Amino acid sequence: MNVSDAMTPRSNLVVVEIPGSRNDVLEYIQEHGFSSVPVVKDVDGEEVYRGLVTRDDLIEQPDEDQLALLLRQVPTVAAADDIVDAAETMVAEDARRLPVVDGDALVGILTVTDVVRAIARGEVDGETPVGELATRAVNATHTATPLPVAEREIGLADVPYAVVLDDDAAMAGILTEVDILEVARVVEGEASTGDSIAEQDSEWSWEGIKATGARYLPTRNVEIPAEATRHFMTEDLVTVSRTRTAKEVAQELIANDVEQVPLVSGTDLTGIVRDVDLLEGL
């Protein structure tokens, strides 16, 4: 199976153009929930691919407004490349998306989700039991954790989720980057997120909390509600057992529009199966 058989073609892509600003990227990220946006430039009437701007780029360079200076270069693939080879590149480079280029032209994007769809359809090997692929280290938070603190926990763990536990340490739900992004509010100028964070007399309040709210967009541009995580998490959890195959789990991920599912043994949480874990079984 070639990359061209699974990629999202250029005609269906949202891109930003040079010259542009961080606000152009902010709007697309906020509106569509993307983790990155391809950047192109018109050169003598031809569209030329220049790179990607990611959420992390915006975070790491909060005072940089010029789009051209926020670009990052990532590995690219050709439309004729084998999708399994592309998946290996994604895993090796920790890249959730690979621009598909023809010379200097952007012809599409191949994402982890595109590869997962191919696994779900049986177009590439998906018979490996997920017990062999699951990540055993699980990021977790508590139902009462203020959302800005949970957001910071996700950022520090460098994963896109937190399994939410109740007072008995049982799974109550899952909180994802997308859940937070949906309720984060872009603000103008240098407005602080302080008003959206726990009050000073809250048991969750400490000086370091004022640095939260920056995982997805720079702190000066975002306010995150300070209510408890339980108000924003997904309660209806999809879980899988270790004997399920990569193909079966891929089908669950696609059907439920999620990027990870808890791995359980009975009612006990034993790991997490991420979409990228399934690529390692190819």
N, C-alpha and C positions, 0 to 999 in steps of 0.2 A: 504494500500500500504506500502510495507516495504522499508527500506533504500536501500537494494540490488537492488530493481527495478529501482532506479533512480540514483544511485551513478556512478561515473567514476571508473572503476575497476583498480586495481594495474597495470595491463598490459598496460594501456593507460596513466599512470602517469609519469611525469618527477620528479625525485628525485635527491637529492645530498647525497653523502656518507661521513661519518666520517671515516678517517680524511679528512678534507677539509678546504677551506678558504672562506672568504666573496666574493672573486672574482668569485668562482664557482656559488654562488647565484646571484651575479650581472649579470653574463652572461645569466642565465636563465631568470631573470626578464627582462633584456633588450631585449632578443630575443623573448620571448613569451608574455611579458606584464603581467606576473603573479603578484599577490600581496603577495604571499607566496609560499614557496617550502617545501615539506616534506623532513625530514632528516632521513636516515636509517644508520645502521651499520651492518657490517658482524660479527656475533658472532658464531664461530665454524661452518662456512659454512652456517649459517641461517641468513636471513635478519631480523633485529629487528628494529621496529619503535622507533625513539628517540624523535621526536617533529617536530615543524615547525620553519622556519626562515621567517620573514615577512619583508616588506619594512621598517616598523616602527622600527624593531629591528636594522636594518642597520643604520638608522638615529640616534637612541638613543645611539648607541654605535659605533661612527664613527672610533674609534681607535682600536677596537677589531677585530682581523683578524681570530681568531680560531673559526671555525664553531661550535664546541661543546659548546662554551661559548656564542653563539648568540641564542641558542635554546630557544623557549618558549613552555610551555606546555598549551594546549588548551583542552577543553572537547572533548571526543571521543564518538563514537556510535558504535553499533554492526550492522552487515548487516541485522539481523532479527528485528531490532527496527522499530517501526512505523514512517513513514516519517513526520507525523504531530507532533509527540513528538520531533523529531529531529529539525523540524522547530521552535518549541517553544524554544528549547535550543539555537538555533542560535540567536533568537530575545533577549532572556534573557541575553545571554553572549556576545552579539554584535560580533558574530563570523560569518564571511562570508563563512567559510568552516569548516567541521568537519571531521577529520580523521576517517575512518572506520577500526576498528581493530578486530582481532581475537587472543586473548592472547596478545603476543608481536608482532604479524605480522600485517603489513599494508596491508589491502585487498582492499582499495579504498578510495576515497574522496567524500564526499557529499557537494556540494556547494549551495549557494543561487540560482544560475542559474539552477541547477538541479531541485530544488523545483519549481522554476518558470516554467520550462518546464512541470512539472507534472500538475501544475495549468492550463497552456495553453492547455494541452491535455484533460483536464476534468477528470483527474485521482484522483484529490482531489478537495475539494470544492472551487469554484471560482466565486460564485454568488454575493458576497458583492460589492456594488457600491464603486468605488474608491474615491468618495467624502468623504466617511467615513474613508478612510485609508490614504489619502494624508498627506504629511507634509506641513504645512502652511508656515513655515519659509523657505525662498529661498535664497541661496547664489548667488550673482550676481557680475559681473564686467562690464567694459566698453570696447567697441571695440578697443579703442586706448591704453588700458593698456598694458604696456610691458609684455611679457610673464612671465619673472621671478617674476614680481609683482603679476600677476594673479595666478601664482603657489603658491606664499606665501599666498594669500588670501584663496585659496583652503585649504592649510595646516592649517591655523589658524581657518578656519570654521570647519575643521575635517569632510569634506564631499568630495566625489570624483568628483565634478563638479562645474561649475559656469555658470549660465545663463548669456549670453552676451547681454548687452543693448546698443542701439545706442544713438545718441545725443538727441533723443526725448523720451528716456526711454522705447522704444519699443524693443521687443525681436528680436535680430539679429542672434542669434545662441546659441550654447552651447559648452563649453570647458570642457573636461574631463581629468582625470589623464592619460588615455591612449593616448590622443592627445599630451600631454606634454611628456610622456615617449617615444613616437615615434620619437621626434625630439631632445631629450636630448642626449648628447654625453658623453660617458664614457671616462675619461681622465686618464692618468697615474700619479702616484706620488702625489705631493702636489699642483698641478696646481690649481690656484684660478679661481672662476667663474667670477671674476671682469671684464675680457675682454668681457664677454658675456652680461654684464648688461649695463643699460643706461649710457651715457656719463655724466660727472659732470655738464654740462650746461643744461641737459635735465630737463624739468619741473617735471619729475617723479623721479629724482635722489635725494636720501638722504642717509645718512650714513647707515641706517638700511637695505637698499636694498642689501648690500654686504653679508647679512646672508641668502639671498634667494637661491632657487635652491636645497633645502635639503629635500623636502617633500618625494621624491621617493628614492633617494640614497644620501649618505653623500655628502656635498658640495664639498669636495676635489676630488670626483670621477665623477662629472657631470658638464657639461656646458649646459645652457639653452639659446637658441637664444633670443635676446633682442627685436626682432620685435614686432609690435602690435599684440594683441590677435586675431584680425580679420583675420590674415593670417593663423591661426591654428585652429580656431573654426569650428564646423560643422554648416553650414548655413541652410540646409534643415531639419527643425525641425519637429519632430513628436509630436503632442500635443493630449491631451485627455480631455474630459469633465467629470464632476463629476458623471454623470449617467452611464458611462461605467463600466462594471463589471471587477472584478479582472481577470477573465479568458480572457476577451477581451484585457485588457491591457497587460497581460502576453504574449499574442500572438503578440502584437505590439513590446514588448521588445525583444522577441526572433527573430522575423522576421527582426528587424532593428539592432540587435546585440548591444543593449544599455542597461544600467542599471537604467536609470531614464528618465521620460518624463515630460514636463511641464503640469500642470493642468490649463486649461483656462476656462473662462466664456466669450464667444464671442471672443474678441481679448485681453482681460485682463488676465494677469498672476495672478493666485490665489493660486498657490501652486506647489508642485513637487510630483510626484508619483515615489518612488524608488522601486526597485525590492524587497528590504527587507520589505517595507510597505505591499506588497501583502501577505507576510507570516503571518502578524498579523491578516489577515482576515480568517485564517484557523481555 
